[in-house]
C-alpha cells in the first residue's frame, strides 16, 4: 500500500486497516513458524505497511491537536 493511498483514508479506515494488517502479520508469523509460508518477504512487507499506517495515524492526531488548540 502506497503512502498516498494511506493519507487519503479517514481515521476510522486507518484504524480498521491497522487491525487487519496486525492480524495478517500474526497469521504470517504463525505460518512461518510451522514452515507453511512460501514467501517470507510478506512478513517484511506487512511490518512496513503497519509502520506506515501508524505514522499516518500519528500525523493526523498531531494535526487534529494543532487544529483544536487554535
Phi, psi and omega per residue, in radians:
X1 nan 2.281 -3.113
X2 -1.400 2.670 -3.115
X3 -1.086 -0.649 3.124
X4 -1.095 -0.701 3.117
X5 -1.118 -0.681 -3.116
X6 -1.184 -0.731 -3.089
X7 -1.166 -0.412 -3.125
X8 -1.357 -0.257 -3.063
X9 -1.435 2.751 3.087
X10 -1.430 2.980 3.140
X11 -1.087 -0.703 3.129
X12 -1.105 -0.748 3.115
X13 -1.133 -0.690 3.128
X14 -1.120 -0.769 3.134
X15 -1.131 -0.700 3.105
X16 -1.131 -0.724 3.122
X17 -1.139 -0.672 3.121
X18 -1.096 -0.784 3.110
X19 -1.074 -0.753 -3.135
X20 -1.112 -0.736 -3.134
X21 -1.187 -0.631 3.099
X22 -1.152 -0.669 3.069
X23 -1.138 -0.724 3.111
X24 -1.072 -0.745 3.126
X25 -1.093 -0.735 3.095
X26 -1.027 -0.814 -3.135
X27 -1.124 -0.678 3.112
X28 -1.126 -0.743 3.113
X29 -1.120 -0.681 3.112
X30 -1.120 -0.793 3.109
X31 -1.078 -0.686 3.136
X32 -1.140 -0.647 -3.113
X33 -1.171 -0.553 -3.138
X34 -1.812 0.332 3.035
X35 1.024 0.706 3.057
X36 -1.946 -0.002 -3.106
X37 -1.546 2.104 -3.111
X38 -1.371 -0.617 -3.077
X39 -2.185 1.700 -3.136
X40 -1.109 -0.274 3.122
X41 -1.124 -0.387 3.110
X42 -1.080 -0.546 3.101
X43 -1.135 -0.766 3.135
X44 -1.101 -0.768 -3.141
X45 -1.104 -0.707 3.132
X46 -1.133 -0.726 3.132
X47 -1.104 -0.720 -3.138
X48 -1.170 -0.682 3.112
X49 -1.134 -0.712 3.091
X50 -1.064 -0.754 3.130
X51 -1.100 -0.725 3.115
X52 -1.100 -0.781 3.129
X53 -1.056 -0.796 -3.127
X54 -1.126 -0.631 3.123
X55 -1.133 -0.822 -3.123
X56 -1.167 -0.685 3.087
X57 -1.032 -0.788 3.137
X58 -1.136 -0.700 3.097
X59 -1.040 -0.752 -3.132
X60 -1.195 -0.623 3.080
X61 -1.114 -0.766 3.135
X62 -1.107 -0.767 3.132
X63 -1.107 -0.678 3.129
X64 -1.159 -0.672 3.098
X65 -1.129 -0.710 3.112
X66 -1.133 -0.723 -3.129
X67 -1.162 -0.674 -3.127
X68 -1.320 -0.415 -3.122
X69 -1.356 -0.397 -3.077
X70 -1.488 nan nan
